[in-house]
Amino acid sequence: MNNACRRKETNAPIFSLKSHMKQLSEENLLGLAREYPARFYQLEQLNILLSSDSVVNPPVLAVTGQVSSGKTVVVKRFLKDTESSYTWISVDECLSIRVVLQRITASLRSLRKRDGEHAAEDHSIACNSFSVFVEQVNVLLSELQLEKAHFVVLDRIDELGEPFDAFYQFITKIGELLNASPLTFILISSTGSDPHKSQTTTYPHIFFPPYTKLETTAILCTESLCRIRTMLPKCANSSIEGLLTDDRLMSLWTTFCQIIVDTYFPLYGPDIAQFKVVIRKSFPKFARPVTDGSVAIPATSKAGWFELYKLHQPLLSSEELIANSLLNKGGVSENGYLDMPILSKYLLCAAYLASYNKPKNDVKLFSRIRESRKRQRNSFHRKFKDKINLRNLAPSAFEYERLLAILKCVVPEHFDSTIDIQTQFATLASLKLVTRPGTNSSTDILESRTKWAVNVAWDVILEISREIKLQMDGYILD
Amino acid sequence: MVSLARRTGASRSSSELRLTSARNYSRKRSSIGNSAEGPVTPTPSRTRSARSIALESDETDTSPPGSPTRRSSRNRSPGSKVEQKLSALKDSAPQKRNVLTASVAETRNVSTSMRNSVEGALNTTPSKTDRKRRHEEISNGLADKTSDRYFEGGHDDADRSIMSVVRSSVRQGRKIFSSLADAIVSKKAKTTHDPSQDIVDSSPASPISEISRYEEMEDDIADSIKDTELIFAELEKSPGFPSPRSEEEKSPGLDPPSNAKDASLVNSSFIQIQPTDLQKVKRRVLGQLNGRLRPRLVGLEDAYGKIFHLMEQTILAPLHAAAMSKSDSNASASASVSLASFHGGNSALILGPRGSGKSLVVDSVLSALKAKHKGQFITVRLSGLAQTDDKLALHEIAAQIERGRREIEAGESLEEGTKMYRRQSANRTLAKLVTMLSGRSGLEEANGKEQDEEGDDDDDDDGAAVVSVIIVLDEFERFATMQNRQTLLYNLLDAAQSPRYSATSSNKSRAPSMCVVGISSRMTAPEMLEKRVRSRFSHRVIVIPHASDIDKFWQICEAAATLESGASASVSVDAARAWNAQVAELRQEPPIERLVKRVFATTKDPRQVHVQLAMGVQEVGRLPLSAERVTRIDLGAVEGAGAMERVSGLSELALMLLVCAARSEIKYGRAEAAVATDYDSALRSVPSRPQGSVASGSVNFAIAYGEYLLKAGETRLAEAAAGAVVAMPFRVWSREQAAAAWECLEKAGLIQGAGGSGGLCAVEVSLRELATVARGAVVRQWCRAL
């Protein structure tokens, strides 16, 4: 067992052994349902299906639903509230099936330790196969003599680092392999559940449907006031702070959530996790006019909200809040696109032309014979009408000599011929702007037949070509 | 004598009162059905009152229901009637009287305990009003009608159960019943509409029928003396067995009125079985439905017999051999022939589709054998799922044999055993196993280097008693597809079919008798064996097919939901019977019928029905067993597994990208891609196309995003042209965001085969399908116009 696993076991409470589990009453269920909007039926099903009596529980229960549809949180909360004994294993943290199996046995072993019996831990036999796993679990269970049901939750089982078809099949049939086990395996997965994509199974399924827009808003609005206050930027003066009563803050928060959901629901869908990130990022900005005192918090009228919205509209309509990368966009510096020598820019453009033009068209494109060029282009236009734009496809490989030839045609005549083109090209290659396609990178760079391909998208090339005033359109066949 | 008879009645009454009253009520209902003036659907409150009154009418026999003060006086009248009848019977048939006396003595013991349990149950049962209030609270809180439906469902369920009882009793075609019905109908014409009156009329009118019923009662009691289980079985077959019980039920009137009142309370509640019993029934049934407990075998008797025979022969073989060698050292020809049947290839293959009950049969046989021949055999169970290669399987066999031997020899330390399966190479383990199982030394000698080991082994074996070994290989086909050229199967089958206990070498060979049973859901499993392995296999193939017709299928499904007689001693026979009747009635419900039909038409896997039934049964403590509860949520079918369900959870941007990808697939795709029908692309599953193969697709992100920009431009233009003020103008998202959405699509499996940069991939859904699920006018328009 690796260190990470052991640390996890010791620090995080991944298991809990309680004397007995209780069935939730209807009042409790309703309370939970209020806490987790739109999840009443799922909670009810859990309540019906799971109980403290291990005979009554199904051996396997699958919980499925889209990403961030509340599967983990609902199941966890349910197990906590019912005071059931369970083991929680986040499969996505395990690198392989072996680690998952070892964690299950380790958690069962730690149950035994909790019982007071400090048996020496037997790690001599690593649990490295299903066969050993079944044997070990059987032995452990016979030692433990669990009277009540014990749940083993395998969270995010679909995010295991390796193919898990065999594992899934094994787990779903584990009821037959273990003798009289009080274990119930709860499998939480987000992509369609079964790797076999079957529509029917022989074990119960609980489906968590994706949230609707209204539900998403409702969930985001259920944030505690103190959490909101911590996110609030510092008020300019105390009078404004006094104005920010709990009611007003809540209405500010609700309005804000509604605006965010309205704006980004088309982008994110019902992905609560994404929304929370955006909200955390943008709420301070959103609330700043209020705390500065530039916008008064309206008590009832919508005019104030509209004013606030208008202030922030540029922010919302740009993609500043939702940028996926932390880097400055595109790496554009003040000196223009990509700080690189002029010749390198020409080289890159030439490489692009070499990649996206077929060699047979080279004469027509780059030769100075006017008539042939004109005629050909017309016919090509007609021919290529329903074809895929080549720019959208992968670049094709070219030879270095062809690149040099194209470069000669593209580069202005006054250009100094003493520049070391090869060094420039090597730099581009080391920057991965030009790559050698194919998987075997061990081939000799200096080999004459080595082929290259450009690794820069069209929009970047377009920017570069504008900087060096190169008319790319004239050299490429659309 | 009379008091004894009363006691009998009392003992019966406590448990069967409800059933009988229900039956009487059903008679009334049937009569109502016959006469046109009867109400078709009584209101719940009326039903309840009718039923409680029906009970009273049972007690009071003929007189109309009245105040409690009158009841006590009336209570005596049926008792005296019983007395008269019994005395009459005494005159006519003295031998019957003896039987009756005995029966009464028998049941007397039960009566007190039963009464106690009823009283206990009544104390725990929440009152009707409480229940109703709670349900109202729920329904208010949820603002949906489901909980109300639960409440109503109870009555519907009860009514339906009554109707089905009527149906079955009608089917029996008893004369007495028809005469009864006639009498009721004739009276019905005269009397008013009051249900209580109807019930009163339902009591038997003609003395001839009464006498015949007494005789039947007598028979029944005699049966109960013989074997209560027998009665149970009989009644299970005919749930609407009409007369004898109801006649007995009349005696409870002799009990104190308080008891009768309690009973009526139970009757009016939803639960027809006492809560204590119900919990036990529920536990047992759920265990069966979840596959943790073994259900009754249905339609598998043939296979059971075959396997049982095979395994028992294996177990008995050493005993026979020992007997033979003792009786006659020079075996006669006939004896050797009979012995030949024992070791004529002790291997079998059980084939059948998933869920047909293969493992169940084997489990049942093994448990039966364990009871019959305890300590005479060792079971080794392997599964192709757990033992994924030969080595693991070998170690597992060795470990299980050792465990089995330790159990049998209880106490004797077997150091050699642990040594055998741990810290030894697979080769040596195999060699030892084969020597042990086949009892031949030839194999090891051939191997040469293992000779010294063999010597040790023989020494160790000397002390151990010879027991039979039964090896069960679950998921047999996986063993056949393992690497190592089926060495394990070859050795196991070879050992199983090798001759032993022959007259000549019986004193030397100490090999256990063994049998190998493979279980596989692949019908081609025998063909998967190699030639040399196949020649060692006995070719005894037991095929367990799925249920051939829907009734049989329901019987299989039902078997797990019902209680077998004597399945668990703690559950009373009556409770079990009442439960089974309830389950049997489920079949008549349209939702269940639909479920069973659907499963029968698709997978024929009873476990799918079991999952649904378990859902309903789980709630039985709070609510009655009803079809609505069973089929309310489809647990077996994986929601969100289909491509279309996954589409519905996408964000708008992802959906638009998907639409654009589908568009460009049609636009730019090769001819065959464009021609492919909707379902072709929808049903294209992952296994058929290995991940990473790029060839089949014709879109990539750049193409799809290009199409997206094109369509977005058109849409914005249209918006601008329309000139209308749009609440939310169409927003075009950046390439970066679109790439994130594209990743979502790939994750959801809606786009397949995206290899690396520029690799083309295929869209899993067609444009026409997308149009059906797309929300929003814009997306729908994109789906349409190409």
Interface residues (C-beta under 8 A of the other chain):
Chain A: E26 L30 F40 Y41 Q45 I48 L49 S51 D53 S54 V55 V56 N57 P58 P59 A62 T64 G65 Q66 V67 S69 S129 F130 S131 V132 F133 V134 E135 A166 Q169 F170 K173 G175 E176 L177 A180 T191 G192 S193 D194 P195 H196 K197 S198 Q199 T200 T201 T202 Y203 P204 H205 I206 F207 P209 P210 D262 F265 P266 L267 Y268 G269 P270 D271 S317 E319 I322 A323 N324 S325 D386 K387 I388 N389 R391 N392 L393 A394 P395
Chain B: R134 E137 I138 G141 L142 K282 R283 L286 G287 N290 G291 R292 L293 R354 G355 S359 S383 L385 A386 Q387 T388 L392 A393 H395 E396 A399 D474 T602 T603 D605 R607 Q608 H610 V611 A614 M615 Q618 E619 I633 L635 G636 A637 V638 E639 G640 A641 G642 R646 S648 G649 L650 S651 E652 L653 A654 S664 K667 Y668 S685 V686 P687 S698 N700 A702 I703 G706 M728 R731 W733 S734 E736 Q737 A740 A741 K747 A748 G749 S757 G758 G759 L760
